[in-house]
């Protein structure tokens, strides 16, 4: 499946676009460097700036099981094309690509692109007076050149200050306009050395710009009337806010949600928080900021544990002893002392957040081997208490993960600490807690040659006591053990590392920093490998409703680096529950940056693999991933598949009933040879035959639950289904045309049209050869899909396009016939109706019934129920289209008076009255003699709904 992801390497400020499965790109050719698809567009806010980026294809990578040590065990295939994004502009980049088969568009999330990250960028909004410029003339006359002259004037004024000797000012956009004023946004870029930290330098220049623009405004030059704001494009700086207590808000970046330095929670135990919003064009600003910057916050009384954890986070920030702080945090999270922390069954969002902040303040401190069990116990406690065991109050208890992103803070902090911890002469340390397992190990560059670590595994969940991890159930795999051995075991979760992982990491580090040579001691150095197992996904919950969720989550890091080109890739093994089918699982990783930095599961760079050997009765799934991070396997529960199963049942039952009805029509035609005389009856039989073939082939295909192994049989089945579908729609178009002609031409002339049946037969049975034959010649492989049916672009061109055209014509004819029935029907029908019924009310009811039955008949006859399939209204489509054959039987046989008389005569052995057909000499003469032509036409439309002439 085609996937796009943008990456930014901060080391050398380069941006890359990774395209997974590039062979599915429209117009992709490996041998050429000219790139038309994908394309990347940069938006800097200025509509006059050229917004196309240059893409430089660097390499095309492939991962094939045949080229790895796993080739005899599992089968997988992955590919990736790497493009470098090049642009002289700055702004938000969005890349998009088109899929070759379907022309569906794939779009990446937008990402800020900085060609030069050394300068400080600010957004300034100025209001300018425009004298005598009416609203209708401002747009064409107040051009970019006028903006540019004002920008140059502002630049010259700012360069008078030594801090701004190197500065550029650019007009970006017109944000607001009135009769006499216009609001302009300018981008100011200052090239200045950071005399302190980046935040302090940014804050200094922000204050300096504010004071300068106030001076420019006071001089009333250039017609400037107001400075609406001066903002940093990266930081929301420290502020004070007021309520029942003063709150100090720390610095935040755009999109970040922060807590005040003071302890403040609301009535639900959620910490009071604030978000920095904005973008590269309008700058960064606090979400709840008002004009006077005096937003009111009301702080409620916090819990005892929240107060303790808040103070502990402040202590960790003030360089207190890391080991003591960790032990205090462990005590606060595991203590049952009700006098000290109160009687609570689970943590409040504020308690989780302040615990996360404590870990974040400790992640860069020096830690030792003795701290490892403490970190594991803290993680276990947070997993246990962050989400209620019953999961009933998931939305409430998971509030912190959504609002302040405590889960990602915890995950990032734990990863940092485990990668920096000193093992004190140990090479490996394993800690097992009920909900969290961690393996920390120092491995040499080429560990396989020395029989080093291969992976970590946990046995099947059913063997756990109390449903949680136990130390005896955790297995450390070595290179001396085969992959087949692990696949044969009933494991709950396992990870197998690539043989040359550490060597590739060293080479990648050299390549990343553009080192021409690597010191031999560097090549042979030890690397920190950390593998974590999480019992559940308590830390991995986004805003989305948890329909699909992983059983276990695994985390793998090497030297704290996210390695994105593992070859051979990482191999993950998961236990599959009994109620989950192989196709109902998805290999995913946790994307920290997605969903506004709250995180989301993503399948980019991960794919399911097929086991080629071992005991296939063991329900395990294999995932292949090309990078390191947190991994899981999303499972679709039965409830999600109940809809599909229900639709399958409805379809099979409906087709079976239709085949029974079509069989009844065939029996009628055989039993009564004179019944099938006339063009209308012959067209009925042709339509019924094509529909019967279609439903028979469909049921045959549906009975093959596993796709046929022989492609030739699948090809024959697919061509038969394709041909019968096209033939059915062609005959429905013929029927619609006949019905339309009945409204515009006399019946006698229609019945006497030379060779009308031959012409329609050639069209209806001949046209399907065009799409089917063309597809067989051009792309016969299109039929080799799991459904033995055209796929991709072939499906759209050879199925959807002709069906849509025929459906459109049939809808037009249906509307014309309906208008005729309701506009002209009264003239020709009332005469006969009044002879049959003395009561006018009964006459009206009879007319209404006949009109309604005619419309229902035409609805099925013209195949209008298939439109529900085009609109993807699954239930309506399955309940109506599958019963089309039975509807024909009802209208052609059961509700037709003459046909009923024939069957009655056959069973009762009594002579019935003469049977007349619509298209013969006598009936045509009688019809002509009845009334005027428009009366006769409208009457036949209603009263002979079972006739197709």
GIDASUL-V9286 format. One record per run of one state. SS is the DSSP state (h for helix, s for strand, l for the rest). FROM is the first residue (numbers start at 0). LEN is the number of residues. If there is no record, write none. Layout:
BEGIN
ss=(SS SS)
from=(FROM FROM)
len=(LEN LEN)
END
This chain:
BEGIN
ss=(l s l s l h s l s l s l s h l s l s l s l s l s l s l h l h l h l s l s l h l s l s l s l s l s l s l s l s l s l s l s l s l h l h l h l h l s h l h l h l h l s l s l s l h l s l h l h s l h l s l h l h l s l s l s l s l s l h s l h l s l s l s l s l h l h l h l h l h l h l h l h l h l h l h l h l h l h l h l)
from=(0 2 9 13 20 21 24 25 38 43 51 52 53 64 67 73 75 76 86 90 99 104 107 110 113 119 129 134 141 143 158 161 164 166 177 180 190 197 219 223 232 234 236 238 243 246 249 251 253 256 260 264 265 270 271 272 279 282 286 295 297 299 300 303 317 321 334 337 341 348 362 367 368 386 393 397 398 403 405 420 421 422 427 432 435 444 446 450 452 459 460 463 470 473 478 482 488 490 496 500 512 519 523 525 534 548 549 552 558 560 561 569 575 581 584 591 593 597 599 602 605 611 619 625 629 635 637 671 672 676 678 703 710 744 746 751 755 766 767 778 779 783 792 836 839 861 863 870 873 894 896 908 920 930 932 943)
len=(2 7 4 7 1 3 1 13 5 8 1 1 11 3 6 2 1 10 4 9 5 3 3 3 6 10 5 7 2 15 3 3 2 11 3 10 7 22 4 9 2 2 2 5 3 3 2 2 3 4 4 1 5 1 1 7 3 4 9 2 2 1 3 14 4 13 3 4 7 14 5 1 18 7 4 1 5 2 15 1 1 5 5 3 9 2 4 2 7 1 3 7 3 5 4 6 2 6 4 12 7 4 2 9 14 1 3 6 2 1 8 6 6 3 7 2 4 2 3 3 6 8 6 4 6 2 34 1 4 2 25 7 34 2 5 4 11 1 11 1 4 9 44 3 22 2 7 3 21 2 12 12 10 2 11 6)
END
